[in-house]
Amino acid sequence: MSSNSQTFPNLTTCRLRLLRTYGKSVKQSRIILFVVLGLCLAAGGAAMFLYQYVTTPAGTSETRAVVWIKPGQSFSETVTQLEKAGLVRHPKRFRWLAYLKGDERRIRAGEYLLSASMSPWAILDTMVRGENLLHKVSIPEGATIFRISQILERAGLVSEKAFLQAASDPGLIKALGVEGHTFEGYLFPETYHFPKGITAEQIINKMIAYFRSVFTPAWAERANAIGFTTHQVVTLASIVEKETARPEERPLIAAVFLNRLKRRMRLESDPTVIYGIKDFDGNLTRKHLKTMSPYNTYRIKGLPPGPIANPGRASIEAVLYPSEEPYLYFVSKNDGSHHFSPTLREHNQMVRRYQLRRR
């Protein structure tokens, strides 16, 4: 009896202990569960709150604002700039968004076209990808490096001085494999789109790359076939470009100059003389024609030392594939066109008809 009486109380005690332990574990589990649920709800709420912020634009206006992010500008300065422009609300949340994405140090300098109708996420992504506002710049056929420098300065991209320095930089000329003392002739005339903050060297690189995309290996082979280097082709094409604005006349003008070169005649081209005159006032005189200059083709034989402008595709092609006419002379008819002659006698007659009668 005594042994049984001792056993039953022990069993009872163990059961009570198990029940108490179980009760405590249940309570603890419930507490943990409630805590986890609370954290999940809080995280979910925070996530929804953040999602709502990053996808909601600061306003509905489609009006765009130009924002210039300077090189070396801090992220804090950028956020303040966006807030002042009315593009971002709640700057602290915008900072958190950037930190969570790891973008606070990835924003690229440049000029951006943004609007309040863009979400914070879209604004941040635009600046991280460097989707700069591009400025349209049209370089006309026949423009010189001096004219190009003026166009670029007016567009607010680079100063005339900076561009002209880069355009005559021996190191850059050598690095890009261009023959000559400047990039004259190789800055291909076209419509470009450049971002603010671009350097003169970067502009030149892009224009030279465009030139090389136009002057194909097939053209280089053709130049070699007619006994010309690329530099000589571009030089003569620049003269053709300046002599006429009529596309149909370019192969004829090219033929005249090529025929004269074959006969070792001087080119006698007014535009080459003008290019060699510093501060030309627009009035070409007999004194100018008699003054010795590397570009005065009334005095020198053959081509000048380099291009006198930047020719377009049609002028280059005219030199490579000229007309087969035997012309050696041409004179302006005062309407934008020219009369072409194979002999000096006919040429003099046309000069009297179209030029001397005007005086």
Secondary structure, DSSP 8 states (H G I E B T S, - for coil): -HHHHHHHHHHHHHHHHHHHHHHHHHHHHHHHHHHHHHHHHHHHHHHHHHHHHHHS-S-S---EEEEEE-TT--HHHHHHHHHHTTS-S-HHHHHHHHHHHT-TTT---EEEEEETTS-HHHHHHHHHHT---EEEEE--TT--HHHHHHHHHHTTSS-HHHHHHHHT-HHHHHHTT--SSS-TTTS--SEEEEETT--HHHHHHHHHHHHHHHS-HHHHHHHHHTT--HHHHHHHHHHHHHH-S-GGGHHHHHHHHHHHHHTT-----HHHHHHTSTT--S---HHHHHS--TT-TTTS-S--SS-SS---HHHHHHHHS-------EEEE-SSS-EEEESSHHHHHHHHHHHTGGG-
